[in-house]
């Protein structure tokens, strides 16, 4: 049986072009939140909100190392 809530969350998260670009970048490897923000000319809080949506959808994993936060693509 298809889990529609999971699919809805995934498609909802990927509906935004910025979030799609973040996921595509993370397929290349881990990146800091600052690295993910750079090409988008957005504030760190704005990128963090996008990353939170991707985390909630189960597409991205975030870890903290010191003061830096790093993201990677979550393998299913």
mmCIF file as gemmi writes it, N, C-alpha and C atoms, coordinates in Angstrom:
data_model
loop_
_atom_site.group_PDB
_atom_site.id
_atom_site.type_symbol
_atom_site.label_atom_id
_atom_site.label_alt_id
_atom_site.label_comp_id
_atom_site.label_asym_id
_atom_site.label_entity_id
_atom_site.label_seq_id
_atom_site.pdbx_PDB_ins_code
_atom_site.Cartn_x
_atom_site.Cartn_y
_atom_site.Cartn_z
_atom_site.occupancy
_atom_site.B_iso_or_equiv
_atom_site.pdbx_formal_charge
_atom_site.auth_seq_id
_atom_site.auth_asym_id
_atom_site.pdbx_PDB_model_num
ATOM 1 N N . UNK Axp A 1 ? 0.833 -1.179 0 1 0 ? 1 A 1
ATOM 2 C CA . UNK Axp A 1 ? 0 0 0 1 0 ? 1 A 1
ATOM 3 C C . UNK Axp A 1 ? 0.88 1.245 0 1 0 ? 1 A 1
ATOM 4 N N . UNK Axp A 2 ? 0.515 2.216 -0.768 1 0 ? 2 A 1
ATOM 5 C CA . UNK Axp A 2 ? 1.262 3.455 -0.882 1 0 ? 2 A 1
ATOM 6 C C . UNK Axp A 2 ? 0.988 4.328 0.341 1 0 ? 2 A 1
ATOM 7 N N . UNK Axp A 3 ? 2.039 4.911 0.889 1 0 ? 3 A 1
ATOM 8 C CA . UNK Axp A 3 ? 1.891 5.822 2.019 1 0 ? 3 A 1
ATOM 9 C C . UNK Axp A 3 ? 1.755 7.236 1.463 1 0 ? 3 A 1
ATOM 10 N N . UNK Axp A 4 ? 0.52 7.704 1.34 1 0 ? 4 A 1
ATOM 11 C CA . UNK Axp A 4 ? 0.273 8.977 0.686 1 0 ? 4 A 1
ATOM 12 C C . UNK Axp A 4 ? 0.839 10.154 1.462 1 0 ? 4 A 1
ATOM 13 N N . UNK Axp A 5 ? 0.818 10.098 2.793 1 0 ? 5 A 1
ATOM 14 C CA . UNK Axp A 5 ? 1.377 11.203 3.577 1 0 ? 5 A 1
ATOM 15 C C . UNK Axp A 5 ? 2.868 11.361 3.278 1 0 ? 5 A 1
ATOM 16 N N . UNK Axp A 6 ? 3.574 10.255 3.16 1 0 ? 6 A 1
ATOM 17 C CA . UNK Axp A 6 ? 4.995 10.299 2.846 1 0 ? 6 A 1
ATOM 18 C C . UNK Axp A 6 ? 5.208 10.887 1.46 1 0 ? 6 A 1
ATOM 19 N N . UNK Axp A 7 ? 4.434 10.423 0.501 1 0 ? 7 A 1
ATOM 20 C CA . UNK Axp A 7 ? 4.56 10.958 -0.861 1 0 ? 7 A 1
ATOM 21 C C . UNK Axp A 7 ? 4.188 12.432 -0.919 1 0 ? 7 A 1
ATOM 22 N N . UNK Axp A 8 ? 3.123 12.817 -0.226 1 0 ? 8 A 1
ATOM 23 C CA . UNK Axp A 8 ? 2.724 14.221 -0.213 1 0 ? 8 A 1
ATOM 24 C C . UNK Axp A 8 ? 3.836 15.091 0.359 1 0 ? 8 A 1
ATOM 25 N N . UNK Axp A 9 ? 4.458 14.632 1.44 1 0 ? 9 A 1
ATOM 26 C CA . UNK Axp A 9 ? 5.553 15.396 2.038 1 0 ? 9 A 1
ATOM 27 C C . UNK Axp A 9 ? 6.745 15.507 1.116 1 0 ? 9 A 1
ATOM 28 N N . UNK Axp A 10 ? 7.056 14.413 0.444 1 0 ? 10 A 1
ATOM 29 C CA . UNK Axp A 10 ? 8.189 14.408 -0.482 1 0 ? 10 A 1
ATOM 30 C C . UNK Axp A 10 ? 7.933 15.34 -1.657 1 0 ? 10 A 1
ATOM 31 N N . UNK Axp A 11 ? 6.78 15.199 -2.289 1 0 ? 11 A 1
ATOM 32 C CA . UNK Axp A 11 ? 6.474 16.055 -3.436 1 0 ? 11 A 1
ATOM 33 C C . UNK Axp A 11 ? 6.315 17.51 -3.02 1 0 ? 11 A 1
ATOM 34 N N . UNK Axp A 12 ? 5.749 17.745 -1.846 1 0 ? 12 A 1
ATOM 35 C CA . UNK Axp A 12 ? 5.618 19.111 -1.342 1 0 ? 12 A 1
ATOM 36 C C . UNK Axp A 12 ? 6.977 19.753 -1.123 1 0 ? 12 A 1
ATOM 37 N N . UNK Axp A 13 ? 7.905 18.991 -0.55 1 0 ? 13 A 1
ATOM 38 C CA . UNK Axp A 13 ? 9.249 19.504 -0.305 1 0 ? 13 A 1
ATOM 39 C C . UNK Axp A 13 ? 9.971 19.8 -1.615 1 0 ? 13 A 1
ATOM 40 N N . UNK Axp A 14 ? 9.771 18.962 -2.608 1 0 ? 14 A 1
ATOM 41 C CA . UNK Axp A 14 ? 10.464 19.124 -3.883 1 0 ? 14 A 1
ATOM 42 C C . UNK Axp A 14 ? 9.765 20.088 -4.836 1 0 ? 14 A 1
ATOM 43 N N . UNK Axp A 15 ? 8.627 20.623 -4.431 1 0 ? 15 A 1
ATOM 44 C CA . UNK Axp A 15 ? 7.895 21.556 -5.289 1 0 ? 15 A 1
ATOM 45 C C . UNK Axp A 15 ? 8.638 22.885 -5.443 1 0 ? 15 A 1
ATOM 46 N N . UNK Axp A 16 ? 9.473 23.208 -4.482 1 0 ? 16 A 1
ATOM 47 C CA . UNK Axp A 16 ? 10.2 24.472 -4.515 1 0 ? 16 A 1
ATOM 48 C C . UNK Axp A 16 ? 11.534 24.312 -5.253 1 0 ? 16 A 1
ATOM 49 N N . UNK Axp A 17 ? 11.848 25.184 -6.203 1 0 ? 17 A 1
ATOM 50 C CA . UNK Axp A 17 ? 13.093 25.039 -6.969 1 0 ? 17 A 1
ATOM 51 C C . UNK Axp A 17 ? 14.356 25.158 -6.115 1 0 ? 17 A 1
ATOM 52 N N . UNK Axp A 18 ? 14.331 25.983 -5.082 1 0 ? 18 A 1
ATOM 53 C CA . UNK Axp A 18 ? 15.5 26.103 -4.205 1 0 ? 18 A 1
ATOM 54 C C . UNK Axp A 18 ? 15.766 24.783 -3.505 1 0 ? 18 A 1
ATOM 55 N N . UNK Axp A 19 ? 14.72 24.146 -3.013 1 0 ? 19 A 1
ATOM 56 C CA . UNK Axp A 19 ? 14.9 22.862 -2.324 1 0 ? 19 A 1
ATOM 57 C C . UNK Axp A 19 ? 15.361 21.774 -3.288 1 0 ? 19 A 1
ATOM 58 N N . UNK Axp A 20 ? 14.875 21.805 -4.52 1 0 ? 20 A 1
ATOM 59 C CA . UNK Axp A 20 ? 15.352 20.83 -5.508 1 0 ? 20 A 1
ATOM 60 C C . UNK Axp A 20 ? 16.84 21.018 -5.758 1 0 ? 20 A 1
ATOM 61 N N . UNK Axp A 21 ? 17.288 22.275 -5.854 1 0 ? 21 A 1
ATOM 62 C CA . UNK Axp A 21 ? 18.71 22.545 -6.075 1 0 ? 21 A 1
ATOM 63 C C . UNK Axp A 21 ? 19.548 22.086 -4.883 1 0 ? 21 A 1
ATOM 64 N N . UNK Axp A 22 ? 19.031 22.255 -3.677 1 0 ? 22 A 1
ATOM 65 C CA . UNK Axp A 22 ? 19.751 21.798 -2.487 1 0 ? 22 A 1
ATOM 66 C C . UNK Axp A 22 ? 19.91 20.284 -2.527 1 0 ? 22 A 1
ATOM 67 N N . UNK Axp A 23 ? 18.836 19.569 -2.846 1 0 ? 23 A 1
ATOM 68 C CA . UNK Axp A 23 ? 18.899 18.103 -2.913 1 0 ? 23 A 1
ATOM 69 C C . UNK Axp A 23 ? 19.888 17.668 -3.995 1 0 ? 23 A 1
ATOM 70 N N . UNK Axp A 24 ? 19.847 18.311 -5.148 1 0 ? 24 A 1
ATOM 71 C CA . UNK Axp A 24 ? 20.775 17.951 -6.224 1 0 ? 24 A 1
ATOM 72 C C . UNK Axp A 24 ? 22.216 18.2 -5.794 1 0 ? 24 A 1
ATOM 73 N N . UNK Axp A 25 ? 22.462 19.305 -5.099 1 0 ? 25 A 1
ATOM 74 C CA . UNK Axp A 25 ? 23.824 19.592 -4.629 1 0 ? 25 A 1
ATOM 75 C C . UNK Axp A 25 ? 24.269 18.542 -3.615 1 0 ? 25 A 1
ATOM 76 N N . UNK Axp A 26 ? 23.384 18.132 -2.723 1 0 ? 26 A 1
ATOM 77 C CA . UNK Axp A 26 ? 23.75 17.166 -1.692 1 0 ? 26 A 1
ATOM 78 C C . UNK Axp A 26 ? 23.968 15.762 -2.243 1 0 ? 26 A 1
ATOM 79 N N . UNK Axp A 27 ? 23.493 15.487 -3.441 1 0 ? 27 A 1
ATOM 80 C CA . UNK Axp A 27 ? 23.781 14.195 -4.06 1 0 ? 27 A 1
ATOM 81 C C . UNK Axp A 27 ? 25.267 14.088 -4.405 1 0 ? 27 A 1
ATOM 82 N N . UNK Axp A 28 ? 25.942 15.229 -4.513 1 0 ? 28 A 1
ATOM 83 C CA . UNK Axp A 28 ? 27.385 15.241 -4.782 1 0 ? 28 A 1
ATOM 84 C C . UNK Axp A 28 ? 28.189 14.983 -3.512 1 0 ? 28 A 1
ATOM 85 N N . UNK Axp A 29 ? 27.587 15.215 -2.356 1 0 ? 29 A 1
ATOM 86 C CA . UNK Axp A 29 ? 28.276 15.016 -1.085 1 0 ? 29 A 1
ATOM 87 C C . UNK Axp A 29 ? 27.823 16.022 -0.047 1 0 ? 29 A 1
ATOM 88 N N . UNK Axp A 30 ? 28.293 15.819 1.152 1 0 ? 30 A 1
ATOM 89 C CA . UNK Axp A 30 ? 27.929 16.658 2.29 1 0 ? 30 A 1
ATOM 90 C C . UNK Axp A 30 ? 28.34 18.109 2.054 1 0 ? 30 A 1
ATOM 91 N N . UNK Axp A 31 ? 27.557 19.042 2.627 1 0 ? 31 A 1
ATOM 92 C CA . UNK Axp A 31 ? 27.857 20.466 2.506 1 0 ? 31 A 1
ATOM 93 C C . UNK Axp A 31 ? 27.383 21.186 3.755 1 0 ? 31 A 1
ATOM 94 N N . UNK Axp A 32 ? 28.055 22.276 4.067 1 0 ? 32 A 1
ATOM 95 C CA . UNK Axp A 32 ? 27.621 23.096 5.195 1 0 ? 32 A 1
ATOM 96 C C . UNK Axp A 32 ? 26.413 23.929 4.766 1 0 ? 32 A 1
ATOM 97 N N . UNK Axp A 33 ? 25.683 24.419 5.748 1 0 ? 33 A 1
ATOM 98 C CA . UNK Axp A 33 ? 24.536 25.275 5.453 1 0 ? 33 A 1
ATOM 99 C C . UNK Axp A 33 ? 25.018 26.528 4.719 1 0 ? 33 A 1
ATOM 100 N N . UNK Axp A 34 ? 26.169 27.051 5.1 1 0 ? 34 A 1
ATOM 101 C CA . UNK Axp A 34 ? 26.727 28.229 4.422 1 0 ? 34 A 1
ATOM 102 C C . UNK Axp A 34 ? 27.015 27.941 2.949 1 0 ? 34 A 1
ATOM 103 N N . UNK Axp A 35 ? 27.559 26.769 2.668 1 0 ? 35 A 1
ATOM 104 C CA . UNK Axp A 35 ? 27.84 26.387 1.273 1 0 ? 35 A 1
ATOM 105 C C . UNK Axp A 35 ? 26.547 26.255 0.483 1 0 ? 35 A 1
ATOM 106 N N . UNK Axp A 36 ? 25.506 25.744 1.121 1 0 ? 36 A 1
ATOM 107 C CA . UNK Axp A 36 ? 24.23 25.592 0.429 1 0 ? 36 A 1
ATOM 108 C C . UNK Axp A 36 ? 23.565 26.94 0.18 1 0 ? 36 A 1
ATOM 109 N N . UNK Axp A 37 ? 23.798 27.901 1.062 1 0 ? 37 A 1
ATOM 110 C CA . UNK Axp A 37 ? 23.178 29.217 0.925 1 0 ? 37 A 1
ATOM 111 C C . UNK Axp A 37 ? 23.847 30.065 -0.154 1 0 ? 37 A 1
ATOM 112 N N . UNK Axp A 38 ? 25.148 29.888 -0.352 1 0 ? 38 A 1
ATOM 113 C CA . UNK Axp A 38 ? 25.923 30.77 -1.224 1 0 ? 38 A 1
ATOM 114 C C . UNK Axp A 38 ? 25.336 30.98 -2.617 1 0 ? 38 A 1
ATOM 115 N N . UNK Axp A 39 ? 24.988 29.941 -3.358 1 0 ? 39 A 1
ATOM 116 C CA . UNK Axp A 39 ? 24.501 30.193 -4.726 1 0 ? 39 A 1
ATOM 117 C C . UNK Axp A 39 ? 23.096 30.799 -4.792 1 0 ? 39 A 1
ATOM 118 N N . UNK Axp A 40 ? 22.398 30.833 -3.679 1 0 ? 40 A 1
ATOM 119 C CA . UNK Axp A 40 ? 21.001 31.297 -3.688 1 0 ? 40 A 1
ATOM 120 C C . UNK Axp A 40 ? 20.844 32.737 -3.241 1 0 ? 40 A 1
ATOM 121 N N . UNK Axp A 41 ? 21.921 33.348 -2.736 1 0 ? 41 A 1
ATOM 122 C CA . UNK Axp A 41 ? 21.854 34.732 -2.262 1 0 ? 41 A 1
ATOM 123 C C . UNK Axp A 41 ? 20.714 34.899 -1.256 1 0 ? 41 A 1
ATOM 124 N N . UNK Axp A 42 ? 20.638 33.945 -0.331 1 0 ? 42 A 1
ATOM 125 C CA . UNK Axp A 42 ? 19.631 33.967 0.726 1 0 ? 42 A 1
ATOM 126 C C . UNK Axp A 42 ? 20.324 34.022 2.069 1 0 ? 42 A 1
ATOM 127 N N . UNK Axp A 43 ? 19.589 34.455 3.054 1 0 ? 43 A 1
ATOM 128 C CA . UNK Axp A 43 ? 20.125 34.459 4.407 1 0 ? 43 A 1
ATOM 129 C C . UNK Axp A 43 ? 20.228 33.018 4.919 1 0 ? 43 A 1
ATOM 130 N N . UNK Axp A 44 ? 21.063 32.822 5.91 1 0 ? 44 A 1
ATOM 131 C CA . UNK Axp A 44 ? 21.186 31.486 6.516 1 0 ? 44 A 1
ATOM 132 C C . UNK Axp A 44 ? 19.867 31.032 7.137 1 0 ? 44 A 1
ATOM 133 N N . UNK Axp A 45 ? 19.103 31.918 7.808 1 0 ? 45 A 1
ATOM 134 C CA . UNK Axp A 45 ? 17.809 31.461 8.333 1 0 ? 45 A 1
ATOM 135 C C . UNK Axp A 45 ? 16.844 30.999 7.231 1 0 ? 45 A 1
ATOM 136 N N . UNK Axp A 46 ? 16.869 31.672 6.084 1 0 ? 46 A 1
ATOM 137 C CA . UNK Axp A 46 ? 15.98 31.273 4.986 1 0 ? 46 A 1
ATOM 138 C C . UNK Axp A 46 ? 16.378 29.9 4.447 1 0 ? 46 A 1
ATOM 139 N N . UNK Axp A 47 ? 17.665 29.664 4.257 1 0 ? 47 A 1
ATOM 140 C CA . UNK Axp A 47 ? 18.123 28.353 3.785 1 0 ? 47 A 1
ATOM 141 C C . UNK Axp A 47 ? 17.824 27.291 4.834 1 0 ? 47 A 1
ATOM 142 N N . UNK Axp A 48 ? 17.991 27.642 6.109 1 0 ? 48 A 1
ATOM 143 C CA . UNK Axp A 48 ? 17.702 26.686 7.184 1 0 ? 48 A 1
ATOM 144 C C . UNK Axp A 48 ? 16.242 26.262 7.171 1 0 ? 48 A 1
ATOM 145 N N . UNK Axp A 49 ? 15.348 27.174 6.854 1 0 ? 49 A 1
ATOM 146 C CA . UNK Axp A 49 ? 13.927 26.808 6.76 1 0 ? 49 A 1
ATOM 147 C C . UNK Axp A 49 ? 13.703 25.83 5.607 1 0 ? 49 A 1
ATOM 148 N N . UNK Axp A 50 ? 14.361 26.06 4.483 1 0 ? 50 A 1
ATOM 149 C CA . UNK Axp A 50 ? 14.261 25.121 3.364 1 0 ? 50 A 1
ATOM 150 C C . UNK Axp A 50 ? 14.804 23.746 3.759 1 0 ? 50 A 1
ATOM 151 N N . UNK Axp A 51 ? 15.918 23.743 4.449 1 0 ? 51 A 1
ATOM 152 C CA . UNK Axp A 51 ? 16.519 22.477 4.887 1 0 ? 51 A 1
ATOM 153 C C . UNK Axp A 51 ? 15.607 21.76 5.868 1 0 ? 51 A 1
ATOM 154 N N . UNK Axp A 52 ? 14.948 22.5 6.73 1 0 ? 52 A 1
ATOM 155 C CA . UNK Axp A 52 ? 14 21.883 7.68 1 0 ? 52 A 1
ATOM 156 C C . UNK Axp A 52 ? 12.853 21.186 6.963 1 0 ? 52 A 1
ATOM 157 N N . UNK Axp A 53 ? 12.361 21.796 5.898 1 0 ? 53 A 1
ATOM 158 C CA . UNK Axp A 53 ? 11.297 21.164 5.111 1 0 ? 53 A 1
ATOM 159 C C . UNK Axp A 53 ? 11.809 19.86 4.506 1 0 ? 53 A 1
ATOM 160 N N . UNK Axp A 54 ? 13.03 19.887 3.992 1 0 ? 54 A 1
ATOM 161 C CA . UNK Axp A 54 ? 13.623 18.677 3.404 1 0 ? 54 A 1
ATOM 162 C C . UNK Axp A 54 ? 13.866 17.614 4.47 1 0 ? 54 A 1
ATOM 163 N N . UNK Axp A 55 ? 14.263 18.026 5.665 1 0 ? 55 A 1
ATOM 164 C CA . UNK Axp A 55 ? 14.444 17.079 6.781 1 0 ? 55 A 1
ATOM 165 C C . UNK Axp A 55 ? 13.121 16.434 7.158 1 0 ? 55 A 1
ATOM 166 N N . UNK Axp A 56 ? 12.081 17.247 7.282 1 0 ? 56 A 1
ATOM 167 C CA . UNK Axp A 56 ? 10.752 16.733 7.645 1 0 ? 56 A 1
ATOM 168 C C . UNK Axp A 56 ? 10.243 15.729 6.626 1 0 ? 56 A 1
ATOM 169 N N . UNK Axp A 57 ? 10.623 15.926 5.364 1 0 ? 57 A 1
ATOM 170 C CA . UNK Axp A 57 ? 10.201 15.007 4.302 1 0 ? 57 A 1
ATOM 171 C C . UNK Axp A 57 ? 11.091 13.771 4.244 1 0 ? 57 A 1
ATOM 172 N N . UNK Axp A 58 ? 12.152 13.748 5.053 1 0 ? 58 A 1
ATOM 173 C CA . UNK Axp A 58 ? 13.045 12.592 5.075 1 0 ? 58 A 1
ATOM 174 C C . UNK Axp A 58 ? 14.041 12.559 3.935 1 0 ? 58 A 1
ATOM 175 N N . UNK Axp A 59 ? 14.304 13.701 3.318 1 0 ? 59 A 1
ATOM 176 C CA . UNK Axp A 59 ? 15.211 13.749 2.175 1 0 ? 59 A 1
ATOM 177 C C . UNK Axp A 59 ? 16.629 14.155 2.55 1 0 ? 59 A 1
ATOM 178 N N . UNK Axp A 60 ? 16.771 14.821 3.68 1 0 ? 60 A 1
ATOM 179 C CA . UNK Axp A 60 ? 18.049 15.382 4.086 1 0 ? 60 A 1
ATOM 180 C C . UNK Axp A 60 ? 18.286 15.081 5.563 1 0 ? 60 A 1
ATOM 181 N N . UNK Axp A 61 ? 19.539 14.864 5.911 1 0 ? 61 A 1
ATOM 182 C CA . UNK Axp A 61 ? 19.95 14.666 7.297 1 0 ? 61 A 1
ATOM 183 C C . UNK Axp A 61 ? 20.899 15.796 7.657 1 0 ? 61 A 1
ATOM 184 N N . UNK Axp A 62 ? 20.716 16.397 8.819 1 0 ? 62 A 1
ATOM 185 C CA . UNK Axp A 62 ? 21.574 17.499 9.251 1 0 ? 62 A 1
ATOM 186 C C . UNK Axp A 62 ? 22.299 17.094 10.532 1 0 ? 62 A 1
ATOM 187 N N . UNK Axp A 63 ? 23.584 17.44 10.606 1 0 ? 63 A 1
ATOM 188 C CA . UNK Axp A 63 ? 24.356 17.176 11.821 1 0 ? 63 A 1
ATOM 189 C C . UNK Axp A 63 ? 25.113 18.438 12.191 1 0 ? 63 A 1
ATOM 190 N N . UNK Axp A 64 ? 25.42 18.553 13.449 1 0 ? 64 A 1
ATOM 191 C CA . UNK Axp A 64 ? 26.132 19.724 13.937 1 0 ? 64 A 1
ATOM 192 C C . UNK Axp A 64 ? 27.523 19.319 14.388 1 0 ? 64 A 1
ATOM 193 N N . UNK Axp A 65 ? 28.493 20.111 13.982 1 0 ? 65 A 1
ATOM 194 C CA . UNK Axp A 65 ? 29.879 19.902 14.395 1 0 ? 65 A 1
ATOM 195 C C . UNK Axp A 65 ? 30.415 21.251 14.86 1 0 ? 65 A 1
ATOM 196 N N . UNK Axp A 66 ? 30.537 21.409 16.161 1 0 ? 66 A 1
ATOM 197 C CA . UNK Axp A 66 ? 30.907 22.714 16.698 1 0 ? 66 A 1
ATOM 198 C C . UNK Axp A 66 ? 29.803 23.71 16.414 1 0 ? 66 A 1
ATOM 199 N N . UNK Axp A 67 ? 30.162 24.807 15.767 1 0 ? 67 A 1
ATOM 200 C CA . UNK Axp A 67 ? 29.166 25.823 15.425 1 0 ? 67 A 1
ATOM 201 C C . UNK Axp A 67 ? 28.621 25.637 14.017 1 0 ? 67 A 1
ATOM 202 N N . UNK Axp A 68 ? 29.214 24.75 13.269 1 0 ? 68 A 1
ATOM 203 C CA . UNK Axp A 68 ? 28.791 24.508 11.879 1 0 ? 68 A 1
ATOM 204 C C . UNK Axp A 68 ? 27.734 23.416 11.812 1 0 ? 68 A 1
ATOM 205 N N . UNK Axp A 69 ? 26.817 23.572 10.879 1 0 ? 69 A 1
ATOM 206 C CA . UNK Axp A 69 ? 25.831 22.535 10.591 1 0 ? 69 A 1
ATOM 207 C C . UNK Axp A 69 ? 26.098 22.016 9.187 1 0 ? 69 A 1
ATOM 208 N N . UNK Axp A 70 ? 26.082 20.703 9.066 1 0 ? 70 A 1
ATOM 209 C CA . UNK Axp A 70 ? 26.337 20.051 7.783 1 0 ? 70 A 1
ATOM 210 C C . UNK Axp A 70 ? 25.125 19.236 7.38 1 0 ? 70 A 1
ATOM 211 N N . UNK Axp A 71 ? 24.893 19.182 6.102 1 0 ? 71 A 1
ATOM 212 C CA . UNK Axp A 71 ? 23.758 18.436 5.566 1 0 ? 71 A 1
ATOM 213 C C . UNK Axp A 71 ? 24.261 17.388 4.582 1 0 ? 71 A 1
ATOM 214 N N . UNK Axp A 72 ? 23.507 16.334 4.492 1 0 ? 72 A 1
ATOM 215 C CA . UNK Axp A 72 ? 23.791 15.329 3.474 1 0 ? 72 A 1
ATOM 216 C C . UNK Axp A 72 ? 22.472 14.735 3.012 1 0 ? 72 A 1
ATOM 217 N N . UNK Axp A 73 ? 22.519 14.161 1.844 1 0 ? 73 A 1
ATOM 218 C CA . UNK Axp A 73 ? 21.349 13.498 1.269 1 0 ? 73 A 1
ATOM 219 C C . UNK Axp A 73 ? 21.085 12.239 2.069 1 0 ? 73 A 1
ATOM 220 N N . UNK Axp A 74 ? 19.86 12.019 2.432 1 0 ? 74 A 1
ATOM 221 C CA . UNK Axp A 74 ? 19.518 10.829 3.209 1 0 ? 74 A 1
ATOM 222 C C . UNK Axp A 74 ? 19.255 9.675 2.248 1 0 ? 74 A 1
ATOM 223 N N . UNK Axp A 75 ? 20.016 8.613 2.403 1 0 ? 75 A 1
ATOM 224 C CA . UNK Axp A 75 ? 19.819 7.413 1.594 1 0 ? 75 A 1
ATOM 225 C C . UNK Axp A 75 ? 18.68 6.6 2.203 1 0 ? 75 A 1
ATOM 226 N N . UNK Axp A 76 ? 17.792 6.15 1.349 1 0 ? 76 A 1
ATOM 227 C CA . UNK Axp A 76 ? 16.652 5.345 1.834 1 0 ? 76 A 1
ATOM 228 C C . UNK Axp A 76 ? 16.917 3.899 1.624 1 0 ? 76 A 1
